[in-house]
Amino acid sequence: MTRVAICGGEELLAACALLGLEQVGSSPALVLVDLRIPDAAGRAASFAGEIPRIVVAMPEQADCLGALGADRTLIAPSADPAVLGPLVARAVPEPIAARTRVVTLTAARGGVGRTMCAAGLARRLARGRTVVAIDATGTGALGWWLNVDPRPWSELESVAGELRSEHLELVATAVAPRLSLVGGSPTAPSSDVLAMTVTAARDVAELVLVDAPLLPDERARCAVATSDRVLVLSYADPASQAALAATDVPATAWIIGSQDRIDDAFRILPRDERAAAEALAARTPVGGALGRAYAELADLLAIDAS
């Protein structure tokens, strides 16, 4: 975990907490400064000049810093965690948090595009690392989006209690050179087999991506318990927000707004009905603005996993 000095207000504090940065009063590896806060620069001045800095600055402030050629200083236009995360990775060579190995996608209610997102993330992440995608829903939907017909969960249920990585490699369906899929229809896995599958997948892949049912589901809770990072997709409508408020959202969660801006969202997936319809009709990866948003989210997960 990266030790940082935080010289700013509540927005910067919240962003650092979400990124897993440890706030310290002395000997930080990095100083984060929000120049929009009146006393932030003075607080930052107490730390040695050789410690790298990330400075959140308004445009006119950024221009002044650029003109001065501030050494070892990276400038951020906002305190958005998605903006700060890549800058922290550049400023400090060690990971910003414990390495993420298992990522679970879930939602407070259905129809938010969770599986379509999972397929997009799996393809993107597999470009640079080995990925095992797991369909914990038993619907076969993730296999449909990835253009494969995975073997049913019953083949792993039959070895429950002794499931190992060798079993997983036998039943996994290859999707691409570094991407494989576990879990097909017609039935969902038991929670025990799902937990053992995730454990076995960690032994054979650099990253495990779980497409889980809705948060209240027992299998979703099981997947969340085994995960380093959880993505919770939600709409902005009152019913979705009420469902989200009524569920136990884990501390490791990134709230992902689907098609509209919602409070406390880590990222917003834009409304792009044309791109979604084209992908659905042709059974191809999603393009357009939505596809670009998937790619950006995958890149942030890659940082989290490095």
N, C-alpha and C positions, 0 to 999 in steps of 0.2 A: 504494500500500500504506500503510495506517495505521500510524504509529509509536506504539507504546504502551510504558508502563512496567508491568511485571508484578510485583506485590507479592503473592506467594502461593506455593503449592506445586506439585507435579507435575501435579495435576489442572488447575489454571488454565493452566499452561504448555502442556499438551497441547491444551486447548481453543483457546488463542490460535493455536497452530501450525496446527490444523485450519481455523481461520477465516482464515488467511493474514495474521495481524497481525505486524508487524515489531517485535521487542523491542529497545528502545534504553535506554541508561543516562542520557541527557540529552535535553532538548527534546522530550518526547513530546507527541502531540496528545491523549492519553487515558491515564489511570492506572486500572489494574484492580487491585482489592484484595480479597483473600480473608480476611475477618476471622476465619475459622476457624483460620487459621495464626497462632501466637502473635506473631511479630514483624512481621506484614504491615502493621499500622497505623503502626508506627514507620518502616518503610521508605517508606510512602506520604507521610508527613509531610514528607519532604525535598523534595517537588515543590511548585511554586507552587500556591496555593489556587485560582487562576483556571482551572487546567487541569481539565476535566470528569473525573469519576470514575464508575466502575461498581464497586459494592461487593457482593461475595458475602457474605451474612450469614444467620445463623440467625434464626429468628422473633423471639426476644427482642432480638437486636441490631438487627434491622430496625425494631422498635418504637421503640427508643431513637433511631435515626437519624431516623425519621419525626417523633418528638416534638421533636427539635432543629431540624427544618426545614433539614437540610443542603443548602446551595445547590449547584447543578450536580452533584448526585449521583443516580445511578440505582441502585436496589437490586435485586439478583438473588437468587432463592431457592437457586440452585445454580450450579455452574460448567459446566453442560451447554452445549456449543456452540450447541444449538438455542435455549437461553434467552439466552445472551450475544449471539448474532448480531443480533437485532432491537434490542437495547439499544445495541450499538455503532453501528448505523445511525442511531439517534436521537441519540446523543451527538456523533457526528462526521459532518459533512455529506458528506465525500468517501467514495467507496466503500471498503469494508474490504479489498478485494483487487482485482486486475485484473478488469475487467468480464467476466463469463462470457457467451460467445456460443454455445458449443456444449456440449451436455450429452449424454452417452452412458449408456444403461442396459445393463448386462450382468449376468452371473451366473457363479458357479463351476460350477453344475450346473443342469439343467433343472427345470421345474415349480414355480418359486418365485413365479410371478405377475408376471414382468417385463413382459410385453406389456400386461397389464391395467393395471399401474401406469403404463406409458408413455402409454397412452391417457388415463388420468385426469389425469396431469400436463399433457399436451398441451392438453386441453380447458380446464383451469384457467388455465394460463399464457396462453392465447390470449385471455382476457378483457381483458387489459391491454396486449398487445403482439402483433406479428405473429410467428407461429410456423410453421416448416416442420418437420414430422415426417418422419423417414426410416425406412422399414422395411428394415433391412440383412439381414434373415433370409431373404428370398425366399419366405416361407410365406404371405404375405397376411394374417397374423393381426392386424396392427395395423389394416389396412383393415377387417377384420371388426369389430373393437371400435369403430372410428370410423364404422361404417355407410356405408362407401364402397367402391367397387371400383377401386383404383388401377391405372394403366397399368403394364405389365410393365417390368422392368429392361432388357429387350432394346432398348427404344426409346432408352435412353441409351447402352447398349453400342455402338450403331451409330454414335454420334458420339464415341466414345472418342478422346482426344487433342486434341479441340477443344471439349469440353463447356464451355459458358458459362451465365451466368444466364438468357439468353434461351431456351436449350434447356430449362432447368429449369422456367421459367414455362409453357412449352408442354405439358409432360407432367405437371405437378403437378395433383393432384386436389383441388378445393375441398371442405373439410369444414365450415367455418364461416366467417363474415366475415373473421377474422384467422388462420385455421388452414388449412393445406394439407398434403397427404400425397404423398410420393414413394416409389415402390417397391412393386411387386406381385409376385404369383406368376407363373410357376411356378419361376423360378430366382433365386438370390441374385446380387447384383452382384459383379463382380470387385473386388479391392481398389483397383485404380487408379481405376475408375469411381466407387466409393464415396467415395474421397478427393476426387475432382474435384466430386462432387455436394455434399459438405459445403462445399467452398470456394465453389461457386456459390450455395448456399443462404444463406451468410453475407452475400452481396451483396443478397439480396432480402428477408431477414427479420431481425428483431431477435434472435430466438432460434432455434437449431436443436436439435432433439431427436432423437437416434438410438436406435432400438430395435435393439440389436446381438445377435449370437449369443453363445454362451458365451465366457468370457475366452480360452481356448486357441485359439479359432478365428482364422484369419488376418484375417477381416473385422472381428472384434471388436478385434484389436490395431491395425488400421488406424484404426478409429473412435476408439479411445482416444488414439491419437497425434495426432489432429486436435482433441481435445476440451479444453475448459477445466475441465470438471467431469465426473467419472465416478461413477455410482451402481452399486454392486455389490450385488445382492440375494443373500441366502443364508438357508438354514434353519439351525437350531441343532443338528441331529443330527450325530453323529460323521462320517458320510460327507461331508456338506456341508462341515463344518469342515475335514476333511482335503483336500477338493478346493480349498477356498479357500486353505489354507496352501500347497498345491502350485502355485498360480498366481502370476503376477507382478502383484500389485495395485499400480496406479499411486499416486503420492503425492497426486494430486488426487482420490482416491477418497473417497466417503462410503460406508461399509459400512451397508447397510440390512437389518436383521433382518426376515425374513418369518415372521410368526405366532408368533415366540418371541424371547425376549431372548438376544442373543449378545454375547460380549466385544467391546469396542471398536466397537460399533455406533453410528453417528451418529443413527439413528432406528430405531424398531421399528414395523412395520406389524402391527396386531392381527389375531388370528384372528377372522374374521367370515364364517363359511360361508354364513349366510343371505343376507347382502348380495351376496356373490360369486355365489351360485346364482341370485338374482333378476336380477342384471345379465347373467349368462350366458344365462338363459332368454329374457329380453326384449331382449337386445342393447342395453342402456341403460347410462349411466354408473353406476358403483358408488356406493351410498349407505351408510348406517349408519356404524359406527365406522371401517370401512376407508376409506370415502369421505372422512370427515373427516381421516383420517391422510394421504391423498393430497393433500387441500387444504392441510394444514399444510406438507407437504413442498414443494409447489408454491410456497407463499408464501416459504419459505426460499430456494428457487432464484431467485425473483423478486428477493429482496434481493441474492443473489449476482450477478445479472445487471444490477443497477442502478448 
